[in-house]
Amino acid sequence: MGWIKDIYDVVTDLISRAARHKKRARIKQKHAEEIAKLEQNSGEEIARVNQKRRNWVMDWKRWR
């Protein structure tokens, strides 16, 4: 009877490891998505600031 409990313990250990691995993978995926979103937003913000600067220079040259 002891060997049945040993097999049960091994199987439950494998299941818990798989669940932990899946949870970690899900968290890593979520973090990667957040980082990509932040990088995209910062790139868009930089482009917006540069466009404002270009517009200001063009207006300044036009009205000079």
VMD Tcl script that draws the C-alpha trace (Angstrom):
set ca {
  {0.00 0.00 0.00}
  {2.93 2.34 0.59}
  {3.85 2.38 -3.09}
  {0.38 3.68 -4.02}
  {0.88 6.66 -1.70}
  {4.35 7.22 -3.20}
  {2.89 7.31 -6.72}
  {0.10 9.62 -5.53}
  {2.65 11.97 -3.93}
  {4.74 12.07 -7.12}
  {1.71 12.79 -9.29}
  {0.41 15.55 -7.00}
  {3.91 17.08 -6.88}
  {4.08 17.12 -10.69}
  {0.62 18.68 -10.93}
  {1.51 21.42 -8.44}
  {4.78 22.14 -10.30}
  {2.90 22.40 -13.59}
  {0.38 24.78 -12.05}
  {3.18 26.96 -10.64}
  {4.97 26.97 -13.99}
  {1.76 27.95 -15.80}
  {1.14 30.76 -13.31}
  {4.71 32.08 -13.71}
  {4.41 31.93 -17.50}
  {1.14 33.86 -17.36}
  {2.73 36.52 -15.13}
  {5.76 36.82 -17.43}
  {3.46 37.22 -20.43}
  {1.47 39.92 -18.64}
  {4.65 41.79 -17.70}
  {5.95 41.56 -21.28}
  {2.67 43.01 -22.58}
  {2.82 45.88 -20.06}
  {6.43 46.67 -20.99}
  {5.61 46.65 -24.70}
  {2.65 48.96 -24.08}
  {4.79 51.39 -22.05}
  {7.51 51.40 -24.71}
  {4.95 52.11 -27.42}
  {3.38 54.90 -25.38}
  {6.74 56.52 -24.67}
  {7.63 56.35 -28.37}
  {4.34 57.99 -29.28}
  {4.88 60.68 -26.62}
  {8.37 61.45 -27.97}
  {7.00 61.71 -31.50}
  {4.22 64.03 -30.29}
  {6.71 66.32 -28.52}
  {8.99 66.40 -31.56}
  {6.02 67.27 -33.79}
  {5.04 70.12 -31.46}
  {8.61 71.40 -31.56}
  {8.69 71.24 -35.36}
  {5.35 73.04 -35.56}
  {6.57 75.75 -33.22}
  {9.73 76.28 -35.29}
  {7.74 76.42 -38.52}
  {5.31 78.95 -37.01}
  {8.19 81.02 -35.65}
  {9.91 81.08 -39.05}
  {6.65 81.96 -40.78}
  {5.87 84.94 -38.52}
  {9.40 86.28 -38.30}
}
mol new
graphics top color blue
foreach p $ca { graphics top sphere $p radius 0.5 }
foreach p [lrange $ca 0 end-1] q [lrange $ca 1 end] { graphics top cylinder $p $q radius 0.2 }
display resetview
